[in-house]
């Protein structure tokens, strides 16, 4: 099992200068090799592999001697990153790779093992040509180090992400049991509503922080471009953005831990978040609540624990369907937070009803071969527990 451990590092001034030069050289190599690949294909349809591009590094070092001043192991890693972004263009809809800019792109460089090491007894990280760097040892790990990625946030702090291969094997998923299955409905009013009636509120960390950011941005707009005062205000804004990100991320990890501790199987909707943010009235709220980050955390943590994570179709009518009798209420609007079923007269809370239907639909997807089964038990939302356990 691979795990990543992220630490705050404290390089001295000389090491910071070398890291800044390494960030710039990696960005330059990324852009240069992307331009070489793009030009070669547009000229005569030549397809260059990442190994062909790595062979171009030596002529680049002869043309630009300052590329030899940084750790040489980081430059091929920049080519690998460019090639990964290029291949993702064909495998997914992430778009064609863009050229990196000096001020807006992420500052990072990768040191593969054995050109880096972690000295946990000394609380130091060892890098090629960089030497020993102090780090904050808030936890230890046991395993084989694969690589370290050094990054710098927009507030000027440096971090090291250590990829470690541990001896722990990924456990086999446990059998799905209806009694330990929970349906999850994601929302904006409440962050999460579960099928057992629990509501986790939306913390809205961004409400206060965004007001402070807007006020500082007004001050920044009045300052002269390139001045120290403008840079000082820009640093304050970046720190607020990072604070908001860390608050939301911490909240998501706590929510994910609570959900996985209390349930063996989770059922969620496969939401089209990219399409949902095109609604300009809800885009900011959806982006600030970070549904995609919650899904990412639940996916890898459920694998570590041997839990089950089931996704239902994004077009499934979970909200407009009565969880008791199955009546489809096509007149339900977004402003209706509760409604009464015309078929059976049951009064529903909109979000709890959706969570019940999500749970039922997720369990139904595990029993496609059961003939004549309508998916609704006597309790109005569950499948037969014995049938599920048998699967």
C-alpha positions in Angstrom: 0.0 0.0 0.0 1.3 3.4 -0.9 0.8 6.3 1.5 1.9 10.0 1.4 3.2 11.9 4.4 3.3 15.6 4.1 5.7 17.6 6.3 6.5 21.3 6.8 10.2 21.9 6.0 12.5 24.8 7.0 15.2 25.4 4.4 17.8 28.1 5.1 18.3 31.1 2.8 20.8 29.3 0.5 18.6 26.3 0.2 15.6 28.5 -0.5 17.5 30.2 -3.3 18.4 26.8 -4.8 14.8 25.6 -4.5 13.5 28.7 -6.2 16.0 28.1 -9.1 14.9 24.4 -9.2 11.3 25.4 -9.4 12.1 27.8 -12.3 14.2 25.3 -14.2 11.5 22.6 -13.9 8.9 25.0 -15.2 11.2 25.9 -18.1 11.9 22.3 -19.0 8.2 21.5 -18.8 7.3 24.3 -21.1 10.2 23.7 -23.5 9.5 20.0 -23.9 5.8 20.6 -24.4 6.6 23.1 -27.1 9.0 20.7 -28.8 6.4 17.9 -28.8 3.7 20.2 -30.0 5.9 21.7 -32.8 7.1 18.3 -34.0 3.5 17.0 -34.3 2.3 20.2 -36.1 5.2 20.2 -38.5 5.4 16.6 -39.8 3.1 14.6 -37.5 6.1 13.3 -35.5 5.1 11.7 -32.2 7.8 12.1 -29.6 7.8 9.9 -26.5 8.9 11.0 -23.1 12.2 9.2 -23.6 12.9 11.1 -26.8 12.2 14.4 -24.9 14.6 13.4 -22.0 17.3 12.9 -24.6 16.8 16.6 -25.5 17.8 17.7 -22.0 21.5 17.5 -22.7 21.3 19.9 -25.7 19.1 22.2 -23.6 21.8 22.2 -20.9 24.4 23.2 -23.5 22.2 26.0 -24.8 21.1 27.1 -21.3 24.1 26.5 -18.9 22.1 27.6 -15.8 20.1 24.4 -16.0 23.2 22.7 -14.6 23.1 24.7 -11.4 20.1 22.8 -10.0 19.8 19.1 -9.0 19.9 17.2 -12.3 17.4 14.5 -11.1 14.5 17.0 -11.0 14.6 17.9 -14.7 13.6 14.5 -16.0 10.8 14.4 -13.5 9.4 17.6 -15.0 9.3 15.8 -18.4 7.5 12.9 -16.8 4.9 15.3 -15.4 4.4 16.9 -18.8 4.0 13.5 -20.4 1.4 12.5 -17.8 -0.6 15.7 -18.5 -0.2 15.0 -22.3 -1.5 11.4 -22.0 -4.4 12.5 -19.8 -5.5 14.7 -22.6 -6.3 11.6 -24.7 -7.6 9.4 -21.8 -9.9 12.0 -20.2 -11.5 15.3 -20.8 -9.0 17.4 -18.8 -7.9 19.4 -21.8 -4.7 20.0 -23.6 -1.7 20.7 -21.3 -1.1 24.4 -20.8 2.2 26.2 -20.4 3.2 27.1 -16.9 3.5 30.7 -15.8 5.9 32.1 -13.2 3.4 33.7 -10.9 0.3 31.4 -11.1 1.6 27.9 -11.5 2.4 25.6 -8.7 6.0 25.7 -7.5 7.2 22.1 -7.1 10.0 19.7 -7.9 10.4 16.0 -7.4 13.4 14.1 -6.0 13.2 10.3 -6.7 14.9 7.8 -4.4 17.9 7.3 -3.8 18.5 11.0 -4.5 16.5 11.8 -1.4 16.1 10.3 2.1 14.3 10.8 5.4 16.4 10.8 8.5 13.6 10.4 11.1 16.0 10.2 14.1 17.5 13.6 13.2 14.3 15.1 11.9 16.0 16.0 8.7 15.4 15.4 5.0 18.3 14.7 2.7 18.3 15.9 -0.9 20.7 15.7 -3.8 22.8 19.0 -4.1 20.5 20.6 -1.5 21.8 18.8 1.6 20.0 18.3 4.9 16.8 20.2 5.5 15.0 20.4 8.8 11.3 19.3 8.9 8.6 19.2 11.5 8.3 15.6 12.6 4.7 15.4 13.7 4.5 11.7 12.8 6.7 8.8 11.8 6.2 6.2 9.1 7.5 2.7 8.5 8.1 1.7 4.9 10.2 2.2 1.8 10.6 5.7 0.5 9.9 6.2 -3.2 10.2 9.9 -3.9 9.7 13.3 -2.3 7.9 16.2 -3.9 8.9 19.7 -2.5 6.3 22.4 -3.0 5.9 26.0 -1.9 2.5 27.5 -1.1 1.5 31.0 -2.1 2.1 32.1 1.5 5.8 31.3 1.2 5.9 28.1 3.3 7.7 25.0 2.0 6.4 21.4 2.3 7.7 17.9 1.4 5.3 15.1 0.4 7.0 11.7 0.9 5.5 8.8 -1.0 6.1 5.6 1.1 5.4 2.0 0.2 4.2 0.3 3.3 4.0 -3.4 4.1 0.3 -3.2 4.8 -1.9 -4.9 2.3 -5.2 -3.5 1.1 -7.9 -5.5 2.9 -10.7 -7.3 0.9 -14.0 -5.4 1.0 -16.5 -6.8 3.5 -19.9 -8.2 2.4 -22.6 -5.6 2.0 -25.2 -5.6 4.7 -28.3 -3.5 4.6 -28.2 -2.8 8.3 -24.7 -1.2 8.1 -25.4 0.6 4.8 -26.0 4.4 4.8 -27.2 6.5 1.9 -25.6 10.0 1.6 -27.3 13.0 0.0 -25.0 16.0 -0.6 -26.5 19.4 -0.4 -25.7 23.1 0.1 -28.1 23.9 3.0 -26.8 20.8 4.9 -23.4 19.4 3.8 -24.5 15.8 4.3 -27.9 14.2 5.1 -27.8 10.4 5.8 -30.5 7.9 5.4 -30.7 7.3 9.1 -31.8 11.0 9.6 -28.5 12.6 10.6 -27.7 16.0 9.2 -24.2 17.4 9.1 -24.4 21.2 8.6 -22.6 23.2 6.0 -19.8 25.0 8.0 -19.6 28.0 5.6 -16.1 28.8 6.6 -15.8 30.9 3.4 -18.5 33.4 4.5 -16.3 35.5 6.8 -13.0 34.8 5.1 -14.4 35.9 1.7 -15.5 39.2 3.1 -12.0 39.8 4.4 -10.5 38.8 1.1 -12.7 41.2 -0.8 -11.8 44.1 1.5 -8.1 43.4 1.1 -8.5 43.1 -2.7 -9.9 46.6 -2.7 -6.7 47.8 -0.9 -4.5 45.9 -3.3 -6.2 47.5 -6.3 -5.2 51.0 -5.0 -1.5 50.1 -4.7 1.0 50.6 -7.4 1.9 47.4 -9.4 5.2 46.0 -8.4 5.4 48.0 -5.1 6.2 46.4 -1.7 2.9 47.4 -0.2 1.0 45.7 -3.0 3.1 42.5 -2.5 2.5 42.7 1.3 -1.3 42.9 0.8 -1.1 40.1 -1.8 0.6 37.9 0.8 -2.2 38.5 3.3 -4.8 37.5 0.7 -2.9 34.3 -0.1 -2.8 33.4 3.6 -6.5 33.9 3.9 -7.1 31.6 0.8 -4.9 28.9 2.4 -6.7 29.3 5.7 -10.0 28.7 4.0 -8.7 25.7 2.1 -7.2 24.2 5.3 -10.4 24.7 7.3 -12.6 23.1 4.6 -10.1 20.2 4.1 -9.9 19.5 7.9 -13.7 19.5 8.1 -14.0 17.1 5.2 -11.5 14.7 6.8 -13.4 14.7 10.1 -16.7 14.1 8.3 -15.2 11.2 6.2 -13.7 9.6 9.4 -17.1 9.8 11.1 -19.0 8.3 8.2 -16.5 5.4 7.7 -16.4 4.7 11.5 -20.1 4.3 11.8 -21.0 2.5 8.5 -19.6 -0.4 6.5 -21.1 0.6 3.2 -21.7 4.1 1.9 -23.9 4.9 -1.1 -23.5 8.2 -3.0 -24.7 9.9 -6.2 -22.2 10.2 -9.0 -22.7 14.0 -9.3 -21.5 15.9 -12.4 -19.9 18.7 -10.4 -18.3 20.2 -13.5 -21.7 20.6 -15.1 -23.3 21.9 -11.9 -20.9 24.8 -11.4 -22.0 26.2 -14.7 -25.1 27.4 -12.8 -23.8 30.9 -11.9 -26.2 31.2 -9.0 -24.8 28.2 -7.2 -21.3 27.9 -8.6 -19.5 29.6 -5.8 -21.3 27.7 -3.1 -20.6 24.3 -4.8 -16.9 25.1 -5.2 -16.5 26.2 -1.6 -18.2 23.1 -0.2 -15.8 20.8 -2.1 -17.9 17.8 -2.9 -15.2 16.4 -5.2 -12.7 16.5 -2.3 -15.1 14.6 -0.1 -15.5 11.9 -2.7 -11.7 11.6 -3.2 -11.1 11.2 0.5 -13.9 8.6 0.9 -12.7 6.6 -2.1 -9.1 6.0 -0.8 -10.0 5.7 2.9 -12.7 3.1 2.2 -10.1 1.1 0.3 -7.7 1.3 3.2 -10.4 0.1 5.7 -12.0 -2.5 3.4 -15.3 -0.7 3.3 -17.6 -0.4 0.4 -18.4 2.8 -1.5 -21.2 2.5 -4.1 -22.2 5.2 -6.6 -25.6 5.4 -8.2 -26.5 7.0 -11.5 -26.4 10.8 -11.5 -29.8 10.9 -13.3 -31.6 8.6 -10.8 -34.7 10.4 -9.5 -33.7 10.1 -5.8 -35.3 13.4 -4.8 -38.6 13.3 -6.6 -39.4 9.6 -5.7 -41.4 8.7 -2.6 -39.2 6.4 -0.5 -42.2 4.5 0.8 -44.5 3.8 -2.2 -42.3 4.8 -5.1 -44.6 7.6 -6.4 -42.7 10.0 -8.7 -43.5 13.7 -7.9 -42.6 15.5 -11.1 -43.9 18.9 -9.8 -41.3 19.1 -7.0 -39.1 22.2 -7.2 -35.8 23.2 -5.6 -37.5 25.5 -3.1 -39.7 22.7 -1.8 -37.8 21.5 1.3 -40.6 19.1 2.3 -43.6 17.5 0.5 -46.4 15.1 1.0 -46.7 12.1 -1.3 -50.1 12.1 -3.2 -49.9 8.3 -3.5 -49.6 7.2 0.1 -49.9 10.5 2.1 -46.4 10.2 3.7 -44.8 13.5 4.6 -41.2 13.7 3.5 -38.2 15.8 4.4 -36.7 16.5 1.0 -33.1 15.5 1.9 -33.8 12.6 4.1 -36.2 11.1 1.5 -33.4 11.5 -1.1 -30.9 9.8 1.1 -33.3 6.9 1.7 -33.8 6.5 -2.1 -30.0 6.6 -2.7 -29.5 3.8 -0.2 -32.3 1.7 -1.8 -31.0 2.3 -5.3 -27.4 1.4 -4.3 -28.5 -1.8 -2.8 -30.7 -2.6 -5.8 -27.7 -2.3 -8.0 -26.1 -5.3 -6.2 -29.1 -7.5 -7.0 -29.7 -7.2 -10.8 -30.4 -10.9 -11.1 -33.3 -11.0 -8.6 -36.4 -11.3 -10.6 -39.7 -9.6 -9.6 -38.1 -7.5 -6.8 -39.3 -4.0 -6.6 -36.6 -2.8 -4.2 -39.0 -1.6 -1.4 -39.3 -3.5 1.8 -41.9 -3.3 4.5 -40.0 -0.5 6.2 -40.5 1.6 3.1 -36.8 2.1 2.0 -34.7 -1.0 2.6 -34.1 -4.3 0.8 -34.4 -7.6 2.4 -31.3 -7.8 4.7 -31.0 -11.6 4.4 -30.9 -11.2 0.6 -28.2 -8.6 0.7 -26.0 -10.6 3.1 -26.3 -13.6 0.9 -24.9 -11.6 -2.0 
